[in-house]
Amino acid sequence: MSDDSKVIAEVRENFGKGFARRLRAAGRIPSVLYGHGTDPVHLSLPGHQVSLIVRRANALLDLEIDGKEQLALVKDVQRDPVRQVIEHIDLLVVKKGEKVIVEVPVVVTGESFSGTIVTVDVATIRLEVAATNIPEHVEVDVEGREAPTHITAGDVALPKGATLADEDDLLLVSVTVPVVAEEPEDTDEASEEATEDAPAAE
């Protein structure tokens, strides 16, 4: 883990929306830490530092709480729907060497065969990995793939130490030929031709 994941957290004794607003106004983020049969611990986290860390999916924090260290996996980030300000973060207690099931983004690389299109059917894949070694993403290579191609979760080369937690036949990416809609006949030209062919009225 990098040093930027080390976070000094403060235990908070006060609750409620009013207190949470005051925390956020002071540049801190309300949070709760739970898991492994422990009682939930309510924390406040440094806002700017943590906002940068949680841009990564499945971010892992190295918390310092009252002088003690604790690893925590970011499970949920609640944001204001309009301003996108972080309102609350749920953290899960993890231990070194422990494995967790996480959703990892699917990233498509390469270009498929000329004239085809690539569709990402599922944007994430579930993996069981060591909590301290969660990959940022998995890659699906479509270089030169022709239509029709269907790439499933079982086809993906997983990072070292990771095992698939989804079904093997889960469709992730498709390579297809785009369907071109037939253009309707020009009705104006058709009506003109019909008029020309019609016998002249006496």
C-alpha positions as CSV (number, residue, x, y, z in Angstrom):
1,M,0.0,0.0,0.0
2,S,1.2,3.5,-0.7
3,D,1.6,6.2,1.9
4,D,-1.3,8.2,0.4
5,S,-3.7,5.5,1.7
6,K,-2.7,6.2,5.4
7,V,-5.5,8.1,6.9
8,I,-5.8,9.5,10.4
9,A,-9.4,9.0,11.5
10,E,-11.1,10.6,14.5
11,V,-13.8,8.8,16.5
12,R,-17.0,10.8,16.6
13,E,-19.4,10.7,19.5
14,N,-22.0,13.1,18.0
15,F,-24.6,12.1,15.3
16,G,-27.4,13.5,13.3
17,K,-27.7,15.5,10.1
18,G,-26.8,18.8,11.7
19,F,-23.5,17.4,13.1
20,A,-22.8,15.7,9.8
21,R,-23.3,19.0,8.0
22,R,-20.9,20.8,10.4
23,L,-18.3,18.0,9.8
24,R,-18.5,18.4,6.1
25,A,-18.3,22.2,6.4
26,A,-15.1,21.7,8.4
27,G,-13.6,19.6,5.5
28,R,-14.2,16.2,7.0
29,I,-16.4,13.2,5.9
30,P,-18.6,11.2,8.3
31,S,-18.0,7.5,8.1
32,V,-18.8,4.2,9.8
33,L,-16.4,1.2,10.1
34,Y,-17.9,-2.3,10.6
35,G,-17.2,-6.0,10.1
36,H,-15.6,-9.1,11.6
37,G,-18.3,-9.1,14.3
38,T,-17.1,-5.8,15.8
39,D,-19.4,-3.0,16.9
40,P,-19.7,-0.2,14.3
41,V,-17.2,2.6,14.9
42,H,-18.3,6.1,13.8
43,L,-15.5,8.1,12.4
44,S,-14.7,11.4,10.7
45,L,-12.1,11.3,7.9
46,P,-10.0,14.1,6.3
47,G,-12.1,15.2,3.3
48,H,-9.6,16.2,0.6
49,Q,-7.3,13.3,1.1
50,V,-10.0,10.7,1.2
51,S,-11.9,12.2,-1.8
52,L,-8.8,11.6,-3.9
53,I,-8.3,8.0,-2.6
54,V,-11.9,6.9,-3.3
55,R,-11.7,7.9,-6.9
56,R,-10.3,4.4,-7.4
57,A,-12.7,1.5,-7.2
58,N,-12.4,-0.7,-4.1
59,A,-10.0,1.7,-2.4
60,L,-8.2,0.3,0.7
61,L,-7.5,2.7,3.6
62,D,-4.8,2.2,6.2
63,L,-6.6,3.9,9.1
64,E,-5.0,5.2,12.3
65,I,-7.7,5.3,15.0
66,D,-6.5,6.5,18.5
67,G,-3.0,5.4,17.7
68,K,-4.0,1.9,16.4
69,E,-3.8,0.8,12.7
70,Q,-6.7,-0.8,10.9
71,L,-7.1,-1.7,7.3
72,A,-10.5,-0.9,5.8
73,L,-12.1,-1.4,2.4
74,V,-14.3,1.3,1.0
75,K,-17.7,-0.4,0.5
76,D,-20.0,2.5,-0.3
77,V,-19.6,6.2,-1.0
78,Q,-22.8,8.3,-0.7
79,R,-22.7,11.5,-2.7
80,D,-25.1,14.5,-2.9
81,P,-26.9,13.8,-6.2
82,V,-26.6,17.4,-7.4
83,R,-23.3,18.7,-6.1
84,Q,-21.6,15.3,-6.0
85,V,-20.1,16.1,-2.6
86,I,-19.3,13.0,-0.5
87,E,-21.8,12.8,2.3
88,H,-20.9,9.5,4.0
89,I,-18.6,6.5,3.5
90,D,-19.1,2.9,4.7
91,L,-15.9,1.1,5.5
92,L,-15.4,-2.7,6.0
93,V,-12.8,-4.0,8.4
94,V,-10.3,-6.3,6.7
95,K,-7.2,-8.1,7.8
96,K,-3.9,-8.7,6.0
97,G,-4.0,-11.9,4.1
98,E,-7.8,-11.9,4.1
99,K,-9.7,-12.5,0.8
100,V,-12.7,-10.4,-0.2
101,I,-15.1,-10.4,-3.1
102,V,-15.1,-7.1,-5.0
103,E,-16.5,-5.7,-8.3
104,V,-13.7,-4.7,-10.6
105,P,-14.2,-2.5,-13.7
106,V,-13.9,-4.1,-17.2
107,V,-11.6,-2.2,-19.6
108,V,-11.6,-3.0,-23.3
109,T,-8.3,-2.7,-25.1
110,G,-7.4,-3.0,-28.8
111,E,-9.6,-2.5,-31.9
112,S,-11.9,-5.1,-33.4
113,F,-12.0,-6.0,-37.1
114,S,-12.9,-3.2,-39.5
115,G,-16.6,-2.6,-39.8
116,T,-17.5,-4.2,-36.5
117,I,-18.6,-2.5,-33.2
118,V,-17.7,-3.4,-29.6
119,T,-20.4,-3.5,-27.0
120,V,-19.7,-3.7,-23.2
121,D,-22.6,-5.8,-21.9
122,V,-21.4,-5.9,-18.3
123,A,-19.1,-3.1,-17.0
124,T,-17.7,-5.0,-13.9
125,I,-16.6,-8.4,-13.0
126,R,-16.7,-10.0,-9.5
127,L,-13.4,-11.4,-8.2
128,E,-12.2,-13.0,-5.0
129,V,-8.8,-11.5,-4.2
130,A,-6.5,-10.6,-1.3
131,A,-7.8,-7.5,0.3
132,T,-4.3,-5.9,0.0
133,N,-4.0,-6.8,-3.7
134,I,-7.2,-5.6,-5.4
135,P,-6.6,-5.0,-9.1
136,E,-7.8,-1.6,-10.4
137,H,-9.4,-3.3,-13.4
138,V,-9.4,-6.3,-15.7
139,E,-8.6,-6.0,-19.4
140,V,-10.5,-7.6,-22.3
141,D,-8.5,-7.5,-25.5
142,V,-10.6,-7.3,-28.7
143,E,-7.7,-6.6,-31.1
144,G,-8.7,-8.0,-34.6
145,R,-11.7,-9.8,-33.3
146,E,-14.3,-10.5,-36.0
147,A,-18.1,-10.7,-35.7
148,P,-19.8,-12.4,-34.1
149,T,-17.6,-12.7,-31.0
150,H,-18.9,-13.1,-27.4
151,I,-16.4,-12.8,-24.6
152,T,-17.5,-14.2,-21.2
153,A,-16.1,-13.9,-17.7
154,G,-14.6,-17.3,-18.1
155,D,-12.6,-16.1,-21.1
156,V,-10.8,-13.3,-19.2
157,A,-7.2,-13.7,-18.1
158,L,-7.4,-12.8,-14.4
159,P,-4.7,-11.1,-12.3
160,K,-2.4,-13.3,-10.3
161,G,-4.0,-14.6,-7.1
162,A,-7.6,-13.7,-8.3
163,T,-10.4,-16.2,-8.8
164,L,-13.7,-15.6,-10.6
165,A,-16.7,-15.0,-8.4
166,D,-19.1,-14.6,-11.3
167,E,-20.5,-17.4,-13.5
168,D,-18.2,-18.4,-16.3
169,D,-20.8,-17.7,-19.0
170,L,-21.5,-14.1,-17.9
171,L,-21.4,-12.1,-21.1
172,L,-19.0,-9.2,-20.8
173,V,-18.2,-7.9,-24.3
174,S,-19.7,-8.5,-27.8
175,V,-18.2,-7.8,-31.2
176,T,-21.0,-7.4,-33.9
177,V,-21.7,-5.9,-37.2
178,P,-23.8,-2.8,-37.0
179,V,-27.3,-3.2,-38.4
180,V,-28.0,-0.6,-41.2
181,A,-31.6,0.4,-41.5
182,E,-32.9,0.2,-45.1
183,E,-33.7,3.6,-46.5
184,P,-37.3,4.1,-47.5
185,E,-38.1,4.5,-51.1
186,D,-38.4,8.1,-52.3
187,T,-42.2,8.4,-52.4
188,D,-42.0,11.7,-54.4
189,E,-40.1,10.1,-57.3
190,A,-42.5,7.1,-57.2
191,S,-45.6,9.3,-57.4
192,E,-44.0,11.3,-60.3
193,E,-43.3,8.1,-62.2
194,A,-46.9,6.9,-61.7
195,T,-48.2,10.2,-63.0
196,E,-46.1,10.0,-66.1
197,D,-47.2,6.4,-66.8
198,A,-50.9,7.2,-66.3
199,P,-53.0,7.9,-69.6
200,A,-53.9,11.5,-70.2
201,A,-57.5,12.4,-69.5
202,E,-59.5,13.4,-72.6
